[in-house]
Amino acid sequence: MNRQATIRIGTRDSELATWQAKQVAKELQELGHETELVFVKSEGDLDLTTPLTEMGGKGVFTKALDDAQLNHVIDIAVHSFKDLPTENPLPLKVAAVMERADPRDSLVAPAGTDFLEDTSYRATIATSSNRRRAQWLHRYPHHEIVNIRGNVNTRLEKVHANDWDGAIFAAAGLQRIDLGHHISEYLDWMVSAAAQGAMAVMIRDGDSKMENIVSQLNHDKTALCTAVERDFLHDMEAGCSAPVGAFAVIDDEELHFKAVALTLDGRKQYDFEKRVSVGKAGDLGHAAAQALLRQGAGKIIEEMRSE
């Protein structure tokens, strides 16, 4: 592909996915490249009723884009990085990790958050994430969790249409499409998913021209932090259905890393937290996983597999 050829950018067609792809397109255009968005429907977009935990894990949102890329229908694909499996047997690779947006989870509570202070009230909270479910129940064991599926807009509609007290959303997803005003409270206490808030740009292996172009979009600090988080996730052998969280941030040349693993009911929680110099951060995700596994966190993953 020469410099003047149009770069075909594959994306899911939700408003959020489109926003993300347009951001990549904008940065590529600023580098002098012409771009075109190519919309691809994923299984996760077509089936809005089956819980994500029953649909095969992270690949539910990425397989269709992978196929389009392998069949040369698109040149690059834009993903929410947290949706990508930590192991990829396909001849595809991440060539750039974009600068991370707000990594936090947030609560959308249409009638307000006063109910959080009432320990006798049995609130109903919606989420399709076992990670969010487990951490919420660890903090609010008297609440009930219900499943919710769909893109950001669909889930917002469901929250307002049902008698639920609230639903949990990634803050970045709401903020990126100007829906941040729906956020009732930021869940600073909740450990986010590995790579939450970051976007990844995928290319085909061996496509050196695309790699030279796309690599210019890489944000080094985000790439390092998400690599540590995903190393932890990989070593825990935990996909998106596992109640596991990991978050790293760089502050004053130190990388601060927090990780958590919980039983589905939230009753048992394993924690890891450490600060190291950026230069020594390379193995921190692996070390964190080993520490939690030694504590007994591996039983959580085994129990999920048996179920």
ZALUMPA-134195 format. One record per residue (C-alpha): x, y, z; residue in three letters. Coordinates in Angstrom, 2 decimals, padded with zeros to 5 digits. Layout:
u,v,w,res
X,Y,Z,ALA
...
//
This chain:
u,v,w,res
000.00,000.00,000.00,MET
001.41,003.35,-000.94,ASN
000.97,006.52,001.03,ARG
-001.92,007.76,-001.11,GLN
-004.02,004.57,-000.88,ALA
-007.12,004.84,001.30,THR
-006.77,003.03,004.63,ILE
-009.88,000.95,005.29,ARG
-010.66,001.06,009.00,ILE
-012.83,-001.76,010.34,GLY
-015.18,-001.06,013.22,THR
-018.39,-002.22,014.82,ARG
-021.28,000.08,014.01,ASP
-022.36,001.20,017.48,SER
-022.10,004.90,018.25,GLU
-019.19,004.31,020.62,LEU
-017.28,002.02,018.25,ALA
-017.81,004.51,015.43,THR
-016.52,007.35,017.61,TRP
-013.40,005.34,018.38,GLN
-012.77,004.52,014.73,ALA
-013.27,008.17,013.77,LYS
-010.64,009.19,016.33,GLN
-008.14,006.84,014.70,VAL
-009.18,008.10,011.26,ALA
-008.66,011.70,012.38,LYS
-005.13,011.01,013.62,GLU
-004.25,009.13,010.44,LEU
-005.62,012.00,008.35,GLN
-003.45,014.42,010.32,GLU
-000.51,012.27,009.24,LEU
-001.58,012.75,005.62,GLY
-003.48,009.52,004.93,HIS
-006.91,009.07,003.41,GLU
-009.26,006.82,005.38,THR
-012.56,005.02,005.00,GLU
-014.70,003.40,007.71,LEU
-015.94,-000.14,007.05,VAL
-018.69,-001.34,009.40,PHE
-018.74,-004.95,010.58,VAL
-021.41,-006.61,012.76,LYS
-020.13,-008.81,015.59,SER
-021.96,-011.70,017.26,GLU
-022.06,-009.62,020.43,GLY
-023.91,-006.86,018.57,ASP
-026.44,-009.22,016.99,LEU
-027.32,-011.25,020.12,ASP
-028.46,-008.87,022.84,LEU
-030.09,-011.41,025.16,THR
-027.52,-014.13,025.90,THR
-025.25,-013.18,028.83,PRO
-021.72,-012.44,027.66,LEU
-020.39,-015.13,029.98,THR
-022.28,-017.73,027.91,GLU
-021.14,-016.45,024.50,MET
-017.52,-017.54,024.46,GLY
-015.62,-014.71,026.10,GLY
-013.79,-011.81,024.53,LYS
-013.92,-013.09,020.94,GLY
-017.63,-012.37,020.78,VAL
-016.88,-008.74,019.88,PHE
-013.75,-009.28,017.79,THR
-014.15,-012.36,015.59,LYS
-016.06,-010.63,012.79,ALA
-013.43,-007.89,012.58,LEU
-010.66,-010.49,012.65,ASP
-012.29,-012.32,009.74,ASP
-012.69,-009.10,007.74,ALA
-009.05,-008.27,008.31,GLN
-007.78,-011.74,007.38,LEU
-009.91,-011.63,004.22,ASN
-008.43,-008.22,003.31,HIS
-011.82,-006.51,003.49,VAL
-010.23,-003.99,005.88,ILE
-006.64,-002.88,006.44,ASP
-006.79,-002.12,010.16,ILE
-009.30,-002.69,012.93,ALA
-010.09,-000.50,015.92,VAL
-011.00,-002.29,019.15,HIS
-011.75,-001.41,022.72,SER
-008.54,-002.92,024.06,PHE
-010.33,-004.62,026.96,LYS
-012.29,-006.71,024.43,ASP
-009.18,-008.33,022.95,LEU
-008.11,-011.78,024.19,PRO
-004.66,-011.86,025.78,THR
-003.76,-014.76,023.50,GLU
-004.18,-014.36,019.75,ASN
-003.38,-017.38,017.56,PRO
-004.27,-015.44,014.40,LEU
-001.71,-013.66,012.18,PRO
-002.85,-010.31,013.55,LEU
-001.20,-007.97,016.05,LYS
-001.75,-004.70,017.90,VAL
000.37,-002.02,016.25,ALA
-000.75,000.91,018.42,ALA
-002.39,001.51,021.77,VAL
-004.05,004.92,021.86,MET
-003.80,007.20,024.88,GLU
-006.16,005.97,027.55,ARG
-009.28,007.91,028.49,ALA
-010.98,007.74,031.91,ASP
-010.40,004.14,033.12,PRO
-013.02,004.18,035.86,ARG
-016.35,002.42,036.17,ASP
-019.35,004.58,036.91,SER
-022.87,004.25,038.22,LEU
-025.91,005.51,036.34,VAL
-028.74,005.86,038.88,ALA
-031.78,007.68,037.42,PRO
-033.35,008.36,040.83,ALA
-030.11,009.27,042.58,GLY
-027.66,007.45,044.81,THR
-029.19,007.95,048.28,ASP
-030.06,004.25,048.36,PHE
-026.35,003.43,048.71,LEU
-026.44,004.72,052.30,GLU
-029.42,002.53,053.29,ASP
-028.03,-000.82,054.45,THR
-031.53,-002.25,054.79,SER
-032.57,-001.48,051.22,TYR
-032.23,-004.31,048.66,ARG
-031.22,-002.35,045.57,ALA
-031.18,-003.79,042.06,THR
-028.08,-003.05,040.00,ILE
-027.64,-004.01,036.34,ALA
-024.39,-005.24,034.78,THR
-023.32,-008.04,032.44,SER
-019.79,-008.06,033.87,SER
-018.83,-010.64,036.49,ASN
-015.95,-008.36,037.54,ARG
-018.35,-005.52,038.30,ARG
-020.90,-007.87,039.82,ARG
-018.41,-009.43,042.26,ALA
-016.89,-006.12,043.36,GLN
-020.32,-004.56,043.82,TRP
-021.55,-007.49,045.94,LEU
-018.34,-007.39,047.98,HIS
-019.19,-003.81,048.90,ARG
-023.00,-004.13,048.92,TYR
-023.77,-007.79,049.75,PRO
-027.46,-007.05,050.33,HIS
-028.03,-005.84,046.75,HIS
-029.31,-007.85,043.79,GLU
-027.55,-007.95,040.41,ILE
-029.43,-008.34,037.12,VAL
-028.00,-008.90,033.63,ASN
-028.03,-006.14,031.02,ILE
-026.85,-006.34,027.40,ARG
-026.54,-004.00,024.43,GLY
-024.44,-001.04,023.39,ASN
-024.16,002.05,025.57,VAL
-027.28,003.71,024.20,ASN
-029.37,000.55,024.48,THR
-028.29,-000.06,028.06,ARG
-029.09,003.53,029.03,LEU
-032.59,003.09,027.62,GLU
-033.03,-000.12,029.60,LYS
-031.91,001.53,032.84,VAL
-034.53,004.24,032.48,HIS
-037.24,001.81,031.34,ALA
-036.88,-000.63,034.25,ASN
-037.29,-000.33,037.99,ASP
-033.60,-000.87,038.59,TRP
-031.80,001.43,041.00,ASP
-028.77,001.72,038.76,GLY
-026.43,000.21,036.21,ALA
-022.66,000.16,035.91,ILE
-020.94,001.61,032.83,PHE
-017.37,002.31,031.79,ALA
-016.99,006.05,032.30,ALA
-015.03,006.49,029.07,ALA
-017.81,004.95,027.00,GLY
-020.32,007.50,028.24,LEU
-017.94,010.44,028.07,GLN
-016.77,009.72,024.51,ARG
-020.26,010.05,023.04,ILE
-021.33,013.01,025.19,ASP
-023.41,010.98,027.64,LEU
-021.27,011.70,030.69,GLY
-024.14,013.71,032.22,HIS
-025.87,010.39,032.97,HIS
-023.11,009.45,035.42,ILE
-024.39,009.66,038.99,SER
-021.19,008.55,040.71,GLU
-017.68,007.48,039.72,TYR
-016.76,004.14,041.29,LEU
-013.20,005.03,042.31,ASP
-013.12,002.01,044.64,TRP
-013.78,-000.50,041.85,MET
-010.73,-001.96,040.05,VAL
-011.38,-001.65,036.33,SER
-010.93,-004.26,033.62,ALA
-007.48,-004.71,032.11,ALA
-006.98,-002.06,029.41,ALA
-010.32,-000.36,030.13,GLN
-010.53,003.07,028.49,GLY
-007.82,002.27,025.92,ALA
-008.22,001.64,022.19,MET
-006.08,-000.81,020.21,ALA
-005.38,-000.68,016.49,VAL
-004.87,-004.10,014.91,MET
-002.96,-004.88,011.72,ILE
-002.08,-008.06,009.82,ARG
001.23,-009.72,010.63,ASP
003.82,-008.87,008.03,GLY
002.08,-005.70,006.85,ASP
005.14,-003.52,007.38,SER
003.68,-000.50,005.59,LYS
000.63,-000.43,007.83,MET
002.80,-001.04,010.87,GLU
005.01,001.93,010.01,ASN
001.93,004.13,009.68,ILE
-000.12,002.89,012.63,VAL
002.78,002.68,015.10,SER
002.98,006.48,014.99,GLN
-000.33,006.54,016.93,LEU
001.06,004.55,019.85,ASN
000.99,006.16,023.32,HIS
003.97,004.71,025.19,ASP
002.70,005.15,028.76,LYS
-000.70,003.66,027.96,THR
000.97,000.80,026.10,ALA
003.15,-000.01,029.13,LEU
000.30,000.18,031.64,CYS
-002.06,-001.95,029.57,THR
000.72,-004.47,028.92,ALA
001.18,-004.94,032.68,VAL
-002.58,-005.31,033.15,GLU
-002.92,-007.82,030.33,ARG
000.10,-009.82,031.53,ASP
-001.72,-010.21,034.83,PHE
-004.95,-011.24,033.11,LEU
-003.10,-013.74,030.92,HIS
-001.27,-015.40,033.81,ASP
-004.49,-015.63,035.80,MET
-005.91,-017.44,032.75,GLU
-008.89,-015.15,033.13,ALA
-011.02,-014.00,030.22,GLY
-013.65,-011.29,030.26,CYS
-016.06,-013.56,032.15,SER
-013.79,-013.84,035.18,ALA
-014.25,-011.56,038.22,PRO
-010.75,-010.13,037.89,VAL
-009.65,-006.49,037.66,GLY
-006.30,-004.84,036.94,ALA
-005.24,-001.22,036.67,PHE
-001.85,000.46,036.26,ALA
-001.03,004.16,036.14,VAL
002.27,006.03,035.85,ILE
002.94,008.85,038.29,ASP
006.34,010.55,038.73,ASP
008.24,007.79,036.95,GLU
006.58,005.17,039.16,GLU
004.04,002.63,037.99,LEU
001.27,002.01,040.51,HIS
-000.52,-001.31,039.95,PHE
-003.65,-002.70,041.59,LYS
-005.21,-006.07,040.90,ALA
-008.15,-007.95,042.36,VAL
-009.81,-011.35,042.02,ALA
-013.10,-012.29,043.67,LEU
-015.60,-015.08,043.95,THR
-018.75,-014.43,041.91,LEU
-020.78,-013.71,045.04,ASP
-018.18,-011.17,046.18,GLY
-017.66,-012.85,049.53,ARG
-013.98,-013.64,049.00,LYS
-011.57,-011.07,047.57,GLN
-007.84,-011.31,046.82,TYR
-005.90,-008.06,046.44,ASP
-002.52,-006.99,045.11,PHE
-001.06,-003.47,045.09,GLU
002.49,-002.29,044.45,LYS
004.51,000.66,043.18,ARG
007.72,000.18,041.19,VAL
009.90,002.40,039.04,SER
008.82,002.48,035.39,VAL
012.06,000.80,034.39,GLY
011.26,-002.21,036.57,LYS
007.58,-002.52,035.65,ALA
007.98,-005.08,032.88,GLY
007.31,-008.15,035.02,ASP
004.90,-006.63,037.51,LEU
001.76,-008.11,035.96,GLY
003.29,-011.58,036.07,HIS
004.41,-011.09,039.68,ALA
000.95,-009.90,040.72,ALA
-000.72,-012.94,039.18,ALA
001.68,-015.29,040.95,GLN
001.03,-013.51,044.26,ALA
-002.75,-013.85,043.96,LEU
-002.51,-017.45,042.79,LEU
-000.39,-018.26,045.84,ARG
-003.10,-016.69,048.00,GLN
-005.63,-019.07,046.49,GLY
-007.21,-016.99,043.73,ALA
-006.74,-019.82,041.24,GLY
-009.69,-021.57,042.84,LYS
-011.95,-018.82,041.54,ILE
-011.00,-019.50,037.93,ILE
-011.31,-023.27,038.44,GLU
-014.78,-022.87,039.91,GLU
-015.89,-020.72,036.97,MET
-014.63,-023.30,034.49,ARG
-016.43,-026.12,036.29,SER
-019.64,-024.13,036.18,GLU
//
